[in-house]
Amino acid sequence: MPSVPTALALALSETAHAVEGVLDRLLPKSEFPENKLFEAMRYATLNGGKRLRPFLLMSSARIFGVSDACALRAAAAVECVHCYSLVHDDLPAMDNSDLRRGIPTAHKKFDEATAVLAGDALLTVAFEILSDPRTHEDPQVRCRLVSALAKASGMNGMVGGQMLDLIAETTQLDIGAITRLQRMKTGELIAVSTEAGAILGKASAQHTNALRAYAHDLGLAFQIVDDLLDAEGTEEETGKPVGRDAEAGKATFVTILGAERARSQAVLLSEQAVNHLSVFEGRAKQLEDVARFVVDRKK
């Protein structure tokens, strides 16, 4: 597979560095006994990752002239929710994973109870960040951000999708149900990351809807590639265990469509995602590049 285009790789790296700086400042340190919790929170968020969701938020925010200072805080909040979901997803009660981003998972580094609490704390601090006036001076904008992230990450979004994922271990799902599962589990957080830039910029309904349509196609393409990596990738490439879906007997895009058709579908979704951005007349180039990148990634 081709490597990440140089300009995109640089932009992703710069955004990741900036967001990690904000996270480092926002996540607490302490000399009190509960510092074990803070250490676990920091461990789960500050040890690498693509930072794709923050990048989507920053890229969309710049279309509308939002200041980087505001966008970075919102991006950090979204990344806190994403990292909390990974901590809980890796737990023995869920995927029972020992490795994440090439290092031991939070419950292996600390313990299960601490990992649960770290995930809980990361989820709640995300909304603390969004509700702070430093994220945006307009309280209505802050309320819209909080509401959007809550819906995307809750029972009708990521958490509901995780429940469907658990059901998929014992119930054979068809392609429609798998698509709905992945839209909820993965797609909604990707969608809200992209849409948040429009919320911060008080964008028109047309522009907001275009970004949401882009993100939904992007999210499905991303998940199809995840399924392909689980089926065909290596632990060294992905930084996490592979072959878990097959072991669990889960239906995925790959098991239903086959690898070749699944890959073709991911490419088609990527192209559709790019087409949704035509309303921005070239001002969403980074988002276009991301849509093409997700189908070529190896981790």
N, C-alpha and C positions, 0 to 999 in steps of 0.2 A: 504494500500500500504506500502511496506517496506520503511524504512528510508534510508537516504543517507549513503553509506558505510563510515566508520570512516575515512579512509585514504583520500578518495575523499572529504569528508566534510571539513577536515582540510586543504587540498590543495586549495579548493574553498575559504575558509575563509582567508587563507594567501594571496591569489592573490587579493581578494576583498580589503583587508586592504592595500596592497601595491599600488594598482591602485587608491584607494581613496586618499592615501597620495600624489600621483602624481597630481591627479585632484585638490586637495586642494591647491597645490603650483601653478598650472598653471592657475586656474580660478581666475580672478582679484577680488580685494577689493578696495574700493575707498571712499574718503570723499566728492567727487564731487556729484552733483545732480543725475547723471546717475547711481549712485550706486544701485538704485532700480533694474536696469537691471542685475547688477552683482549678487545681492542677489537672484534674480529669477533663474539665471543660476546655482548658487550653490545649491539652494533649489532643483532644478530638477535633479541634478547629485549626490548629497552627502547625500541623505536620503535613503540609502539602495538599495536593488536590488540584484539579483543573481550574476551579473557581469559574466555571462556565456560567452559572446563574448570576453572580456579580457582574461578569463581563456583559451579559445580555442586558442587565439593568443599566449599567454605565453607558453602553452603546446607544440604547434607546433614549436615555435621558439627554445625551448630547445632541440628538436630533432636534430637541426642543429647547436647547440652550440652558438646561439646568446646570447649576454650579456643581463642580465635582465634589465639593465638601458635603452638600446635601445628598447627592447620589451615592457617595461612598458609605454614608451612614445607613441608607436604605439597603445598599448592597450587603453590608455587614449583617444586617438583620436577617435578610434572606439566607445568607450563608449559615447563620446560627441555626435556623430551622432545618436547612439541609443536613448539617452536621449532626444535629440531634437525631434526625431520622436514620442516619447511618449507624450511630451508636446503638439505637434500639433495634434496628434491622439486623445487626450482627449478634444480638444476644442469643443465648442457647434456646430461648423460647421461640425465636424467630428463625433466622438462617443458621445460627450456631457457627459463625465464622471466626477463625482465629487470626485472620490477616486482613488488613485494610490499608490501602496506599503503601503496601510493602512493609508495614510494621504491625506489631501485635494490636488487635482491636482493644477498645477501651476496657472491656470487661476482663480481658486477659492481662492487660497492663496493671489494672487496679483490682476490681472485683465486680461481680454482677450488680450488687446493690449500689455501689458508687457509680457505675455506668448508667443505671436507671436514673439516678438523681442528677447526674451530669446532663443527660438528655433532657430531663424535665426543666432544668435550670436554663439550658440553651434555648429551649422553646420560649420560656417566659421572658428571658432577657431580650429576645427579638422584638417583642411588643413594647418593652420598656424603651428600646432604642427608637422605634418608629413614633412613639407618642411624645417624644422629647421635642420641644420647639426648635432645637438645633437641627433636626432633620428637615423641617420646613416651617416657615413662619405662619402659614395658614393652617388653623386647626382643622378646617374641613378637609384639606389635603391629607393631613395626618390621620384623620378618621377613615378616609377612603383607603389609605395604605394599610391600616390595621385591619379593616374589614376584608380587603382583598386577600391579604396574607392569611387571615384566619380561615376564610372559605377554602383557599387553595390547599391549606395544610390539614384541614379537619376532616370531619366524617364524610363529607361529600367530595373530598379531594384526596390528598396523600394518605391519610390514615384509613379512609374507606377503601382505597386501592390496596393498601397493605392487607386489609382483612380479606379482600377478594384473592390476593396472592396466596394467603394461607389456605383459603378454600380450594384453590387450584391444585393443591397438593393431594387432595382426596376426591376431587370432582373434575371430570373432564370438561373443559370449557371449549366452546367453538370460537371461531375467529372474531365474531362480533363481541363476545364476552371478553376475550383477551384484549381486544382493542380498547374496550371500555376500562378494563382493569389498568392498562398502561396509561391511558389518558388521565386517570385519577391518581395513580401512584407516582408517576414520573412527570406527566405532561402538565398537570395543573401548577406545580411549583415553577416549572420552566415558563409557563404562560404568565404567571403573576410577576416573575422576575422581569420579563419583557414589558409587560403592561405597566409596571411600577414607574418606569421612566416617563410614560405618557401621563400618569397620574401626577407625578412631581411637576411636569411641565404644563399641566392643565390643558392637555391636547384635545382636539376635536374628537367627536365620536367616530368619525371616519378613520382617523389616524389610529385611534385606540383599537378599533375593531380590526384594522389591518395588522397591527402588531400581534393581537391575540390570535388571529388566524395563522399568521406566520409561526407563532410559538407552538400552536397545537400540532402543526405538521412537523415542525422541528422536533418536538417531544417524541412523537411516534417514530420518526427516523432514528432518533437517539436510542430509543429502547430496542428497536429492531437490531441495531448494531450491537447493543449490549447483549442481546440474545445470541447473535453470531459470535461475539467474543467469548461468551460462556461455552458455546459449543465447539469453537475452533481455536480459541486463543490459548495462551499459556499463562501460568501463574506469574512467571517472570515478566511477561509483557504487561499484564493487567494490574499487578500488585495486589491481587486478591485471588481466592480459590476459584477455579473454573470447573465446569461440568456438574455444578450443583443442581441445575434444573433437571438434567437427565437423571441424576441420582434420585431426585424427589419425584420423578415421573410427571413433572409439570408440563402442561401444554404451553408452548411458546409460539411466537411467530415462525421460528425456525422449524419446530416439529410439525406445525400445520402446513406451512407453505413450502418447506424445503429451503436449503441454504441459498440456492441460486435465485429463486423467486423472492425470498425475503430480502436479499441484497438489492434486487431490482426495485422492489417496493420502497426501500429506504432511499434509493436514488430519486425515484419519482416524487416522494414526499419532500425531499430536499429541494427539488426544482419547483414544486408548488409553493414551498415556503418562500423562496426567492421571488416568485411572481407576486406574492402578496405585498411585497415591498415597493412595487412600481409606483405607488402613490407618493413616495418620498423623492422621486426623481433624482436618484443617485446619492441622496444624503444618508442612506442606510447601508453603505458599502461594508462596514464591519459585520453587520448582521447577515448580509449576503455571504460573506466569507465563512462565517460560522456554519451556516446551513450546508455549505459544501464540505467543510471540514469534518462535520460529525459522521459522515458516511465513510471517511477515510481513516478514522482514528483507530488506534490499537489498544487504547485503555480508557 
